[in-house]
C-alpha cells in the first residue's frame, strides 16, 4: 500500500510531483481511477500513487480531421459520448470501461473484440505528452494522422504500465461509427469446434467486424461475431455468417455493444487471476483445448483474429501450477503466457510475465534512458523493470 | 579513406563481387531520391545474408568505423547520404522471402526484398501487403521499415508500422537481436514500434515479420474533376463527414494533371483545377452505395465530371496517372524536389495557398500531388540544378512550406523521414526535452553514434560536397 496519494491538477503540477519524488528518492505509480492496478508484477516499492484523475478534459476534438486530444485522466465514459455526438468513436473496447481513463487505456494497452479490425492502441495513438525522469514534460508524435518526424515515442508508452513516465495527454485518430452493428452468438460443441468455426470465418471473403470465442472448462462454448456497416453490408454479412455457422444453433443480438462488453469483462468481478496467452491466430484452438483439459474450473474468452486467449480463474492456489504447466509449450511456439491480472497472493507464487525474450537488455536500456533515477513503478514490468 | 586491409577483410566476408570501391562505380551511391545533396561513400558493402551483415558490422565495430544503411536508394530525404560515414552497407542482395504463412497471414522477408514482391507472392491467396509507396516496384522492405513508409492506401490501412510485427536488428556491435515476432503481442516495451521509422540510426534491420491483409472482395475507383483545389478539398471533407473512410483519397492539382495528361494521355482535362482519385473497397455488398455517396458529395461540391472505372483495366489506368505522376513531372524540368509535409485534413486549402505564395515569392513552379485524406501534401518543386540561384530558392521555398505546415498544426514529414533534408527543421516540432529523450534512446542502441550518423537530429552538419550536375534519380 502506498503511503501517499497525490492528485495534481495539471501537467505542471505533475512535473513538480515527479521532480520532488526524484529529489526525495520516492517511487511513484501513475494511476487513473485505479481500475487496472492489479496488472503487472508486484512493485519493488510504492511510496505514492500519482493519480491523474483531475487531468480530465477533452482538450480538442477535431471531428472533420478525425482526431481527438484528451488529458490522461479523462474517463472513457466522458470521452465516448463526446465522440458519439459527432458520429465518431475511438474503436477500443477495454475491460472495466466505466472506470478506465485515457491514460490507463494507453499505459495498460487495453483492447477488446474490436481489435480484430480496428487495431489496438498502438494503431490509433498519434501523439503523447509524458512527464518523465527529472520531471521533464516530453512530447512525441503529433496531432495529425500521418507523421514520421523523430522517433515514435508514443509507442514505447503503450503497455509500459507507467514504468517510463506519467502520461498526461494523448492524441488519437478516431473513426466514424458504423451505421449499424449487430452480433450473432453461435453455439459450438466444444473449444476445438469453436476454433475451427472461427477459422472458417477468418478465411471468408468478408471477415466479420469482430470474432470472439467464450466459454467455460466444462460448459457451453460459443463463437460470437460482430457484423457492421450500412444496412446492405450487415444483411449480406448476416447471410454469410448463417451459412458458415451451418447447423449450429445461433441467436441474434441487436445491440452488439452489449455483447462486446459481456465478452471483454467475461470474468465478472470475482477471480483470483486472469491469464493472457498470445499465439498465432490459428493456434488458439490448441490453447483452448489445453485450458479446458487442465481440470481447473475457469472461464475463457479469446480474440480469435488476434490469437489472444484470456482465462479467468477463481481458485488462487490453482493459478501458479496452471501457468507453469502451460507456459513452456506456448513460449516454445514463440508466444507468451502472462498473468494479466491477479490478487497479490498469486503474484508471490509465479512470475507474471514469463520469459522476457532476447530484447531484455535493450528494454532495461530504454528504462534507464527515460527514467534514470527509477521514479516510476519500479518492478512492475517485464524482467523486474 | 578505408585502408586496403579493411576492403580485403570486407571482401572476405561478402565475396569479391560484394564490395564496390572504384570511384566511378561509387557515383551510383552518392545520393538517393533526394538529389540536392550528394556525397559518395568510400566503399559500399553488399552482404548476402543477415549473418554477413552481422559480420560486417562486427568488423566495423572493431575499427570504430561509422556506416550508413541503404536499400534500393529510393528514399526522399537523403537518409542514405553518407555523411561522416565512410562505409555504406547495402541490403539489396538480401532478397529472400523466407516464409509465407497464409493461414496466419504472416510473411518473413529479408531486408532487401522489394515491397511489390510480397504482394506478388501472395496474390493468388487473395492476400496483399498493404503499405504501397509510389516506389513500391523498387523500394525494399528494409527501407520501408527504416522510413515508416506510407502510400496512397494508408488512409484506411495504415502505414508500415501498422503492418510490421517483428524485426531482426543488427546492432552497431554486429549483434543480431530479434524484436517482436509473428505473434501479435508480447510482453515488454514496443521496441518494434520504436525501430520502425528510426531511419537506420539504431543499426540495420536484416529481416522483418510482416502482416498480410485480406484483399478486399471488390473496389470502386472514381475520378472527380474540379475547377479548384478548394472545391476538391471541400469534397474531401464532405466524404469524411459522410462517415466514409475510402481506401484512398488522392488529389492532383492543375500543373500535375497537365503533366500526367501529356505523358500518359489518360483523357484528363488539362484545364482542371484539381482532380480527386477516390477508391472505396470492401465487401461487394454495399460498395455501390458508398460509391454513389462519394459521387453525390463530389457533385454537390462542384465536380464538373465524375468518372467511375468500369473494370480493372480502367482502374489501373487511373492509378497509373497518380502513381507515375512523379515520372510525368520529370518531363517538365531537368530536376524536381518532392516535399513532404502534413496538415490537419481541413487545412489543405490553406496550405495550398501558402505553397502557391511561396512559389510566386521564389519564382518557382510548384505542382501538388497529395494524400488528401491524410492531409499529407507533396509539393513538387521544379528546377534546374545547374542554376545555383534557383537551387537555393528551391531550398528556401521548401523550408517555408514546412514552417507553414507546422504553423497549421501539422508535421514536417508524413512519410519521407527527416534524413539530412529536414534536420534543421526538427526543432520546429520538438523542444530540447523531447530531443533529449530521443537522443537518450538512440544511445541505448548506438552509444557510439556510428549507425547513420548526422541524420534526424540537428547537429553541426558535416560539409557535403555539391558535385557536377547529374541525371535526376529515377522514381
Contacts between the chains, C-beta under 8 A, distances in Angstrom:
chain1	res1	chain2	res2	distance
A	62	B	344	6.3
A	62	B	346	7.3
A	64	B	237	5.5
A	64	B	240	6.5
A	64	B	241	6.6
A	64	B	345	6.9
A	64	B	346	4.7
A	65	B	344	4.3
A	65	B	345	5.0
A	65	B	346	5.5
A	65	B	375	7.3
A	66	B	240	6.5
A	66	B	345	7.5
A	67	B	344	7.2
A	87	B	243	6.0
A	109	B	185	7.8
A	119	B	158	7.3
A	119	B	162	6.7
A	120	B	185	7.7
A	122	B	161	7.9
A	122	B	190	6.3
A	122	B	193	5.9
A	123	B	158	6.2
A	123	B	162	5.3
A	132	B	437	6.5
A	136	B	433	4.3
A	136	B	436	7.5
A	136	B	437	7.5
A	137	B	433	6.5
A	138	B	433	5.3
A	138	B	434	5.4
A	138	B	437	4.7
A	139	B	430	6.6
A	139	B	431	7.2
A	139	B	434	5.1
A	140	B	434	6.8
A	140	B	437	7.6
A	142	B	342	7.9
A	142	B	410	7.4
A	142	B	411	5.1
A	142	B	429	6.8
A	143	B	344	7.3
A	143	B	409	6.0
A	144	B	342	4.6
A	144	B	343	6.9
A	144	B	344	5.9
A	144	B	374	7.9
A	144	B	375	6.0
A	144	B	409	7.1
A	144	B	410	5.0
A	144	B	411	5.5
A	144	B	414	7.6
A	145	B	342	7.9
A	145	B	345	7.6
A	145	B	374	5.4
A	145	B	375	6.9
A	146	B	150	6.1
A	146	B	154	6.9
A	146	B	159	6.8
A	146	B	342	5.4
A	146	B	371	7.3
A	146	B	374	4.5
A	146	B	375	7.2
A	146	B	376	4.9
A	146	B	411	7.6
A	146	B	414	4.0
A	146	B	415	6.5
A	147	B	342	5.9
A	147	B	411	4.2
A	147	B	413	7.4
A	147	B	414	6.2
A	148	B	147	6.8
A	148	B	148	4.7
A	148	B	150	8.0
A	148	B	159	7.9
A	148	B	197	5.1
A	148	B	411	7.9
A	148	B	413	5.3
A	148	B	414	6.5
A	148	B	415	5.9
A	148	B	416	7.4
A	148	B	417	5.7
A	148	B	418	7.9
A	149	B	411	5.1
A	149	B	412	5.4
A	149	B	413	5.2
A	149	B	418	6.2
A	149	B	422	7.6
A	149	B	426	6.5
A	149	B	429	5.3
A	149	B	430	7.6
A	150	B	418	7.2
A	150	B	426	6.4
A	150	B	429	7.1
A	150	B	430	5.8
A	150	B	434	7.3
A	150	B	435	7.8
A	150	B	438	5.6
A	150	B	456	6.9
A	151	B	194	6.2
A	151	B	197	7.1
A	151	B	198	5.9
A	151	B	438	4.8
A	151	B	441	6.0
A	151	B	442	7.7
A	152	B	148	7.4
A	152	B	161	6.8
A	152	B	193	5.5
A	152	B	194	6.0
A	152	B	196	6.8
A	152	B	197	5.4
A	153	B	434	7.8
A	153	B	437	6.6
A	153	B	438	7.1
A	153	B	441	7.9
A	155	B	161	7.6
A	155	B	190	4.5
A	155	B	193	3.0
A	155	B	194	6.0
A	156	B	189	5.5
A	156	B	190	6.2
A	156	B	193	7.2
A	156	B	194	5.8
A	156	B	441	7.9
A	158	B	190	5.8
A	158	B	193	7.5
A	159	B	189	7.7
A	159	B	190	6.7
A	160	B	189	6.0
A	164	B	189	7.6
A	175	B	245	6.6
A	176	B	240	7.9
A	176	B	243	3.7
A	176	B	244	7.5
A	176	B	245	6.5
A	177	B	243	7.6
A	179	B	243	7.1
A	199	B	103	7.6
A	205	B	126	7.7
A	205	B	214	7.8
A	205	B	217	4.8
A	205	B	283	7.1
A	206	B	217	5.9
A	206	B	282	7.4
A	206	B	283	3.8
A	206	B	285	7.9
A	207	B	214	6.3
A	229	B	282	7.8
A	229	B	283	7.8
A	229	B	286	6.0
A	230	B	286	5.3
A	230	B	289	5.9
A	230	B	290	7.7
A	231	B	286	7.9
A	232	B	285	5.1
A	232	B	286	3.9
A	232	B	289	5.9
A	233	B	282	7.4
A	233	B	283	6.0
A	233	B	285	5.6
A	233	B	286	3.8
A	235	B	285	7.3
A	236	B	283	6.1
A	236	B	284	8.0
A	236	B	285	3.4
A	236	B	286	6.9
A	237	B	283	7.1
A	237	B	285	7.8
A	278	B	183	5.1
A	278	B	184	6.3
A	278	B	185	4.8
A	278	B	186	6.3
A	279	B	183	6.0
A	280	B	101	7.5
A	280	B	104	4.5
A	280	B	106	7.6
A	280	B	182	6.0
A	280	B	183	6.1
A	281	B	103	7.8
A	281	B	104	5.4
A	281	B	105	7.8
A	281	B	184	7.9
A	282	B	103	4.8
A	282	B	104	5.4
A	306	B	184	5.0
A	306	B	185	7.5
A	307	B	104	7.7
A	307	B	183	6.2
A	307	B	184	5.6
A	308	B	184	7.0
A	308	B	185	6.7
A	333	B	183	8.0
A	334	B	181	5.2
A	334	B	182	6.1
A	334	B	183	5.6
A	335	B	183	5.0
A	335	B	186	7.8
A	336	B	183	7.1
A	336	B	185	7.7
A	336	B	186	5.0
A	336	B	187	5.6
A	338	B	187	5.4
A	353	B	187	4.9
A	354	B	187	6.8
A	356	B	187	7.1
A	356	B	188	6.4
A	357	B	178	7.9
A	357	B	186	6.7
A	357	B	187	7.8
A	357	B	188	6.5
A	358	B	177	5.5
A	358	B	178	5.5
A	359	B	177	6.0
A	359	B	178	7.6
A	359	B	179	5.3
A	359	B	188	6.3
A	359	B	191	5.6
A	360	B	188	7.6
A	362	B	177	6.8
A	362	B	179	7.7
A	362	B	191	6.0
A	362	B	444	6.2
A	362	B	445	7.0
A	363	B	188	5.5
A	363	B	189	5.1
A	363	B	191	7.0
A	365	B	444	3.6
A	365	B	445	7.8
A	366	B	189	5.5
A	366	B	191	7.4
A	366	B	194	7.8
A	366	B	441	6.5
A	366	B	444	5.7
A	368	B	444	7.7
A	369	B	437	7.6
A	369	B	440	3.9
A	369	B	441	5.4
A	369	B	443	6.7
A	369	B	444	5.3
A	370	B	437	6.3
A	370	B	440	6.8
A	370	B	441	7.4
A	381	B	188	7.9
A	382	B	187	4.8
A	382	B	188	4.6
A	382	B	189	7.9
A	383	B	188	7.9
